[in-house]
Amino acid sequence: MKTQYQKQRPEQGTVLLATLVVSVILGWTLCSFLVLISAQNQSVNRSQCWNASLDTAEAGVEEALAQMNASPNDFSANTWGGSGGVYGPVSRSLAGGSSYGVIIVTNPVATIYSTGYVTVPMTGATVSRTVKVTAGQQPLFGVGLGAVDNINMNGNGVATDSWNSYSNNLSTGGMYDPSKTSTNGNVASEQGIVNIGNHTIDGNLYLGPLATYTSGAGQVLDKIFYDYNVQFPDVVLPTDTWLSAPTTTIGSGKNKTTVHDFTSSGDYSVNDSTAIQVEAGVTVTLHITTSSFSPASLTILGGMTNSGTVIMYQDSGSVTLGGNSSAGGNRPENFYYYGLPGVTSITLSGTSQFIGAIYAPEAALTLNGGGNSNNLQGSAIVKSVTLNGHYDFHYDEALAIYGPSRGYVPLSWQEL
């Protein structure tokens, strides 16, 4: 005879077995889920490290560009080392276990190779990515007329064209010739309103993302671009020892004139508006300390083959020039004017032509023309521009080749 207890034992065994099976299934599912989460986490970490390695490689590119701009004549400086067109390699360790190695190769063109390394958490594996960046020097005076803000041209005629003081086809003896012009009189505005009135631009018009063009159709003879993206850095005064500017009296009687006559090359400080004269073959850097600079005249002697050269820096205030003159002609590269951030106003007026290049990104440039001989031969980069009357720009294309550079910039980018 079976007891009630004995009859229930098979049922309890079945429940126990079912519970065990369910527990195994749940455990297996949980383990699978944990494995999946772990794999996914590793995949995400690797993906993040993969992206981070590119950022790290680009950090190496930034250092290489900084090195090239800090020592453009010697890439081996600043402990970089190297020679014969290969400089580096330089390795840097960053936070989080990342690092980069970078090298500069100059033949046939300046090229940066940078590899970024990032360690993947948990696995300890290292991912890396390498980029190749070619670089070139960008001219400071890359357009005939450039402004950070507005350009307003009042008057009519051809506002800009181009020539080349080093080309026999685009100049006569290195001097501007209206019968030998080209179509690169480019105008640019980073973020202002460009109104050229009844003028025409014999070249391109470059507009930044915030800039607008309000003049009529057909007044820009070439193309209009809307992606202009060039920064105009402020001028920094060179660290020099400045000598007092020499003062001389020339002429006699009613023609007696006091001038700063520079007969020796060097760096000089000018604290007044006395007339300036630079002798043939003499190169001077002038530090203008007066806040209202309006020299009676600016004369550069010597002619095309032996011209004097003036590189002028002004601290603050305003400058008024009636143009410049020379005995035998000079190129725009023989007169550079640099306005520091404190310079807010530049005025060119009178009937003389201005031959040179102006860089003052915080200054408003006003050009007052009353005759048919008012023109700027060279280039101007300023904060804003106002043309009154008959005043034309003639961009010297030679400034883009032989003039100062704003430094090395990337020209192409490729991941290897």
C-alpha positions as CSV (number, residue, x, y, z in Angstrom):
1,M,0.0,0.0,0.0
2,K,1.5,3.4,-1.1
3,T,1.3,6.4,1.1
4,Q,0.2,9.9,0.0
5,Y,3.8,11.1,0.4
6,Q,5.1,8.5,-2.0
7,K,2.6,9.6,-4.7
8,Q,3.8,13.2,-4.6
9,R,7.5,12.6,-5.1
10,P,7.4,12.3,-9.0
11,E,5.6,15.6,-9.2
12,Q,8.2,17.4,-7.0
13,G,11.0,15.9,-9.1
14,T,9.3,17.3,-12.3
15,V,9.1,20.8,-10.8
16,L,12.7,20.7,-9.7
17,L,13.8,19.6,-13.1
18,A,11.8,22.3,-14.8
19,T,13.2,24.9,-12.4
20,L,16.7,23.7,-13.2
21,V,16.1,23.9,-16.9
22,V,14.7,27.4,-16.6
23,S,17.6,28.5,-14.5
24,V,20.1,27.1,-17.0
25,I,18.3,28.9,-19.8
26,L,18.2,32.2,-17.9
27,G,21.8,31.8,-16.9
28,W,22.8,31.1,-20.5
29,T,20.7,34.1,-21.7
30,L,22.3,36.3,-19.1
31,C,25.8,35.2,-20.0
32,S,25.1,35.7,-23.7
33,F,23.7,39.2,-22.9
34,L,26.8,40.0,-20.9
35,V,29.1,38.8,-23.6
36,L,27.1,40.9,-26.1
37,I,27.4,44.0,-23.9
38,S,31.1,43.4,-23.4
39,A,31.7,43.0,-27.2
40,Q,29.6,46.1,-27.9
41,N,31.5,48.0,-25.2
42,Q,34.8,47.0,-26.8
43,S,33.5,47.9,-30.2
44,V,32.4,51.4,-29.0
45,N,35.7,51.9,-27.2
46,R,37.6,50.9,-30.3
47,S,35.5,53.2,-32.5
48,Q,36.0,56.1,-30.1
49,C,39.8,55.4,-30.0
50,W,39.8,55.1,-33.8
51,N,38.3,58.6,-34.0
52,A,40.5,60.0,-31.3
53,S,43.6,58.7,-33.1
54,L,42.8,61.0,-36.0
55,D,42.4,64.0,-33.7
56,T,45.7,63.0,-32.1
57,A,47.4,62.9,-35.6
58,E,46.0,66.3,-36.4
59,A,47.5,67.6,-33.2
60,G,50.9,66.5,-34.6
61,V,50.1,68.4,-37.8
62,E,49.3,71.6,-35.8
63,E,52.7,71.3,-34.0
64,A,54.5,70.9,-37.3
65,L,52.7,73.9,-38.8
66,A,53.6,75.9,-35.7
67,Q,57.2,74.8,-36.0
68,M,57.3,75.8,-39.7
69,N,55.9,79.3,-39.0
70,A,58.0,79.9,-35.9
71,S,61.2,79.0,-37.8
72,P,60.5,79.2,-41.5
73,N,64.2,79.3,-42.4
74,D,65.3,76.4,-40.2
75,F,62.8,73.6,-39.5
76,S,65.4,71.9,-37.3
77,A,65.2,74.6,-34.7
78,N,63.4,74.3,-31.3
79,T,64.9,70.9,-30.7
80,W,63.2,69.4,-33.7
81,G,66.5,68.3,-35.3
82,G,67.0,66.9,-38.8
83,S,68.6,68.1,-41.9
84,G,68.7,67.6,-45.7
85,G,65.0,68.1,-46.1
86,V,63.8,65.8,-43.4
87,Y,63.1,67.2,-40.0
88,G,62.0,65.3,-36.9
89,P,60.6,62.9,-36.0
90,V,59.1,64.4,-32.9
91,S,57.0,62.3,-30.5
92,R,54.6,63.6,-27.9
93,S,52.7,61.8,-25.2
94,L,49.3,63.1,-24.3
95,A,46.8,62.5,-21.6
96,G,44.8,59.3,-21.5
97,G,47.6,57.2,-23.1
98,S,47.5,58.8,-26.5
99,S,50.5,60.0,-28.4
100,Y,51.7,61.1,-31.8
101,G,54.8,61.1,-34.0
102,V,55.3,63.7,-36.7
103,I,57.9,64.5,-39.3
104,I,58.4,67.2,-41.9
105,V,59.7,66.5,-45.4
106,T,60.5,69.4,-47.7
107,N,61.3,67.8,-51.0
108,P,59.6,68.2,-53.5
109,V,57.1,70.3,-51.4
110,A,56.7,70.9,-47.7
111,T,54.8,67.8,-46.4
112,I,53.8,66.8,-42.9
113,Y,53.4,63.1,-42.0
114,S,51.7,62.6,-38.6
115,T,50.6,59.4,-36.9
116,G,48.3,59.4,-33.9
117,Y,48.2,56.5,-31.4
118,V,45.5,55.7,-28.9
119,T,45.3,52.7,-26.5
120,V,42.0,50.9,-26.3
121,P,40.7,50.4,-22.7
122,M,40.3,46.9,-21.4
123,T,42.1,45.2,-24.3
124,G,45.3,47.3,-24.2
125,A,45.4,47.2,-28.0
126,T,46.8,50.3,-29.9
127,V,45.0,51.9,-32.9
128,S,46.8,54.4,-35.1
129,R,46.0,56.6,-38.1
130,T,48.4,58.5,-40.3
131,V,47.7,61.7,-42.2
132,K,49.7,63.4,-45.0
133,V,49.4,67.2,-45.2
134,T,51.1,69.4,-47.8
135,A,51.7,73.0,-46.8
136,G,52.6,76.2,-48.6
137,Q,53.2,79.8,-47.7
138,Q,50.2,82.0,-48.2
139,P,51.0,85.6,-49.3
140,L,50.0,88.4,-46.9
141,F,49.0,90.5,-49.9
142,G,47.0,87.9,-51.9
143,V,44.4,90.3,-53.2
144,G,44.5,93.9,-54.5
145,L,42.0,95.1,-51.9
146,G,41.0,93.2,-48.8
147,A,38.8,94.3,-45.9
148,V,37.5,92.7,-42.8
149,D,34.3,94.7,-43.0
150,N,32.6,97.0,-45.5
151,I,33.9,98.2,-48.9
152,N,32.2,101.2,-50.3
153,M,33.2,102.7,-53.6
154,N,31.8,106.1,-54.6
155,G,32.5,107.1,-58.2
156,N,32.9,105.3,-61.5
157,G,35.5,103.7,-63.7
158,V,37.7,100.6,-63.3
159,A,38.2,100.4,-59.5
160,T,40.7,97.5,-59.7
161,D,42.9,95.7,-62.1
162,S,46.4,94.1,-61.9
163,W,49.9,94.3,-63.2
164,N,53.3,92.7,-62.3
165,S,56.3,94.8,-61.5
166,Y,58.6,91.9,-62.3
167,S,57.1,91.1,-65.7
168,N,58.0,92.9,-69.0
169,N,54.6,91.9,-70.3
170,L,52.7,93.5,-67.4
171,S,54.8,96.5,-66.7
172,T,57.2,99.0,-68.4
173,G,60.5,98.9,-66.7
174,G,58.9,97.6,-63.6
175,M,56.4,100.5,-63.4
176,Y,52.7,100.4,-63.8
177,D,51.5,100.9,-67.4
178,P,47.7,101.2,-68.1
179,S,48.3,99.5,-71.5
180,K,49.7,96.4,-69.9
181,T,47.2,95.2,-67.3
182,S,45.8,91.9,-66.3
183,T,42.6,90.6,-64.7
184,N,43.7,89.7,-61.2
185,G,42.5,92.9,-59.5
186,N,40.8,90.8,-56.9
187,V,38.7,92.3,-54.0
188,A,37.8,90.5,-50.8
189,S,35.6,91.1,-47.8
190,E,35.6,88.7,-44.8
191,Q,32.3,89.9,-43.2
192,G,31.1,93.2,-44.6
193,I,28.9,94.7,-47.3
194,V,30.6,95.3,-50.6
195,N,29.1,98.1,-52.7
196,I,31.3,99.1,-55.7
197,G,28.9,101.7,-56.9
198,N,29.4,102.4,-60.6
199,H,32.9,100.9,-60.6
200,T,34.1,97.6,-62.1
201,I,36.4,95.0,-60.6
202,D,38.6,93.5,-63.2
203,G,39.1,90.3,-61.3
204,N,37.4,88.1,-58.7
205,L,35.3,89.2,-55.8
206,Y,35.8,87.0,-52.7
207,L,33.1,87.1,-50.0
208,G,33.2,85.4,-46.6
209,P,30.1,83.6,-45.2
210,L,28.9,86.8,-43.5
211,A,29.7,89.2,-46.4
212,T,27.2,90.4,-49.0
213,Y,27.4,92.1,-52.4
214,T,24.9,94.9,-53.2
215,S,26.1,96.2,-56.6
216,G,24.6,95.4,-59.9
217,A,25.3,92.5,-62.2
218,G,28.2,92.7,-64.6
219,Q,30.4,94.9,-62.5
220,V,32.6,92.0,-61.4
221,L,34.3,91.0,-64.6
222,D,35.4,87.6,-63.4
223,K,33.8,85.4,-60.7
224,I,32.2,85.9,-57.3
225,F,33.1,83.4,-54.6
226,Y,31.2,83.0,-51.3
227,D,33.6,80.9,-49.3
228,Y,36.4,83.3,-48.5
229,N,38.0,82.1,-45.3
230,V,41.2,84.0,-44.6
231,Q,42.0,85.5,-41.2
232,F,43.8,88.9,-40.9
233,P,46.1,88.6,-37.9
234,D,47.0,91.8,-36.0
235,V,50.4,93.4,-36.6
236,V,53.1,92.8,-34.0
237,L,55.9,95.3,-33.6
238,P,59.4,93.7,-34.2
239,T,61.7,93.4,-31.2
240,D,64.4,95.8,-32.2
241,T,66.6,98.5,-30.8
242,W,65.3,101.7,-32.3
243,L,67.7,104.6,-33.2
244,S,66.6,108.2,-33.3
245,A,65.7,109.3,-36.8
246,P,68.3,111.7,-38.2
247,T,67.1,115.2,-39.1
248,T,68.7,117.2,-41.9
249,T,68.0,120.6,-43.5
250,I,68.1,120.5,-47.3
251,G,67.8,123.4,-49.8
252,S,68.1,127.1,-49.0
253,G,66.1,130.2,-48.8
254,K,62.4,129.6,-49.5
255,N,63.2,126.0,-50.5
256,K,64.8,125.2,-47.2
257,T,63.2,122.1,-45.8
258,T,63.7,119.9,-42.7
259,V,63.6,116.2,-43.4
260,H,64.4,112.8,-41.9
261,D,67.1,111.9,-44.5
262,F,68.1,108.2,-44.1
263,T,71.5,107.6,-45.5
264,S,72.3,104.3,-43.6
265,S,70.2,101.2,-43.3
266,G,68.8,100.4,-39.8
267,D,65.9,100.6,-37.4
268,Y,64.7,104.1,-36.5
269,S,62.1,105.7,-34.3
270,V,60.0,108.6,-35.7
271,N,58.0,110.7,-33.3
272,D,56.8,113.6,-35.6
273,S,55.5,114.3,-39.1
274,T,58.7,115.6,-40.6
275,A,59.1,114.8,-44.3
276,I,60.9,111.5,-44.9
277,Q,63.5,110.8,-47.5
278,V,65.3,107.4,-48.0
279,E,68.4,107.4,-50.1
280,A,69.2,104.9,-52.9
281,G,70.0,101.4,-51.7
282,V,69.1,102.1,-48.1
283,T,66.6,99.9,-46.2
284,V,65.0,101.3,-43.1
285,T,62.5,100.0,-40.6
286,L,60.6,102.9,-39.0
287,H,58.7,102.8,-35.7
288,I,56.1,105.6,-35.8
289,T,55.3,106.7,-32.3
290,T,53.2,109.8,-32.9
291,S,49.5,109.2,-32.8
292,S,48.8,111.6,-35.7
293,F,51.2,110.9,-38.5
294,S,51.0,113.1,-41.6
295,P,54.5,113.6,-43.2
296,A,54.8,116.5,-45.6
297,S,56.3,114.1,-48.1
298,L,57.7,110.6,-48.5
299,T,60.5,110.2,-51.0
300,I,62.2,107.0,-51.9
301,L,65.3,107.5,-54.1
302,G,67.3,105.2,-56.3
303,G,65.1,103.9,-59.1
304,M,64.1,100.4,-60.0
305,T,67.6,98.8,-59.8
306,N,68.7,100.5,-56.6
307,S,65.6,101.8,-54.8
308,G,65.6,102.6,-51.2
309,T,63.1,100.6,-49.0
310,V,60.8,101.7,-46.2
311,I,59.1,99.2,-43.8
312,M,56.9,101.3,-41.5
313,Y,55.2,100.3,-38.2
314,Q,52.8,102.7,-36.5
315,D,51.6,102.1,-32.9
316,S,48.3,103.9,-32.8
317,G,46.1,106.8,-34.0
318,S,45.9,107.9,-37.6
319,V,48.0,108.4,-40.7
320,T,47.5,110.7,-43.6
321,L,49.6,110.4,-46.8
322,G,49.5,112.4,-49.9
323,G,51.2,109.6,-51.8
324,N,54.9,108.9,-52.3
325,S,57.4,109.8,-54.9
326,S,60.8,108.7,-56.2
327,A,63.5,110.0,-58.6
328,G,63.5,107.0,-60.8
329,G,60.5,104.9,-59.8
330,N,60.2,102.1,-57.3
331,R,58.2,98.9,-56.8
332,P,55.4,98.4,-54.2
333,E,57.7,96.1,-52.4
334,N,59.9,99.1,-51.5
335,F,57.3,100.6,-49.2
336,Y,55.3,98.5,-46.6
337,Y,53.1,100.2,-44.1
338,Y,52.0,98.1,-41.1
339,G,49.4,99.5,-38.7
340,L,49.2,97.9,-35.2
341,P,45.8,97.3,-33.6
342,G,45.8,100.9,-32.2
343,V,45.8,102.4,-35.7
344,T,42.2,103.1,-36.6
345,S,42.3,105.6,-39.6
346,I,44.4,105.8,-42.8
347,T,43.7,108.5,-45.4
348,L,45.3,108.8,-48.8
349,S,44.6,112.0,-50.6
350,G,46.0,114.7,-52.9
351,T,47.0,114.2,-56.5
352,S,50.0,111.9,-55.9
353,Q,50.0,108.2,-56.5
354,F,50.7,105.7,-53.7
355,I,53.2,102.9,-54.6
356,G,53.3,100.4,-51.8
357,A,51.4,97.9,-49.7
358,I,49.3,98.7,-46.6
359,Y,48.4,96.1,-43.9
360,A,46.3,97.5,-41.0
361,P,43.4,95.1,-40.2
362,E,42.0,97.4,-37.5
363,A,42.0,100.6,-39.6
364,A,39.4,102.3,-41.8
365,L,41.0,103.3,-45.1
366,T,39.7,106.4,-46.9
367,L,40.9,107.3,-50.4
368,N,40.1,110.8,-51.6
369,G,40.6,111.3,-55.3
370,G,40.1,114.6,-57.1
371,G,41.9,114.2,-60.4
372,N,42.8,111.4,-62.8
373,S,46.1,110.5,-61.3
374,N,45.0,109.2,-58.0
375,N,45.7,105.5,-57.6
376,L,47.2,102.9,-55.3
377,Q,49.7,100.7,-57.0
378,G,50.3,97.6,-54.8
379,S,47.8,96.3,-52.3
380,A,45.8,97.2,-49.2
381,I,44.5,94.9,-46.4
382,V,42.4,96.9,-43.9
383,K,39.3,96.9,-41.7
384,S,37.1,98.9,-44.1
385,V,37.5,100.9,-47.3
386,T,35.8,104.0,-48.6
387,L,36.7,105.3,-52.1
388,N,35.7,108.9,-52.9
389,G,36.0,110.3,-56.4
390,H,38.4,109.0,-59.0
391,Y,40.7,106.6,-57.1
392,D,41.8,103.3,-58.5
393,F,43.6,100.2,-57.3
394,H,46.3,98.5,-59.3
395,Y,47.3,95.2,-57.7
396,D,50.9,94.2,-58.1
397,E,50.9,90.5,-58.6
398,A,54.6,90.3,-57.7
399,L,53.6,90.9,-54.0
400,A,52.1,87.4,-53.9
401,I,55.4,86.0,-55.0
402,Y,58.1,88.2,-53.6
403,G,56.2,89.9,-50.8
404,P,55.7,88.9,-47.1
405,S,53.9,85.7,-46.2
406,R,51.2,85.2,-43.6
407,G,52.8,81.8,-42.9
408,Y,52.5,78.2,-43.8
409,V,48.9,76.9,-44.3
410,P,47.6,73.4,-45.3
411,L,47.1,73.0,-49.0
412,S,46.0,69.3,-49.1
413,W,45.0,66.6,-46.6
414,Q,45.1,62.9,-47.1
415,E,44.7,59.9,-44.8
416,L,47.2,57.2,-45.5
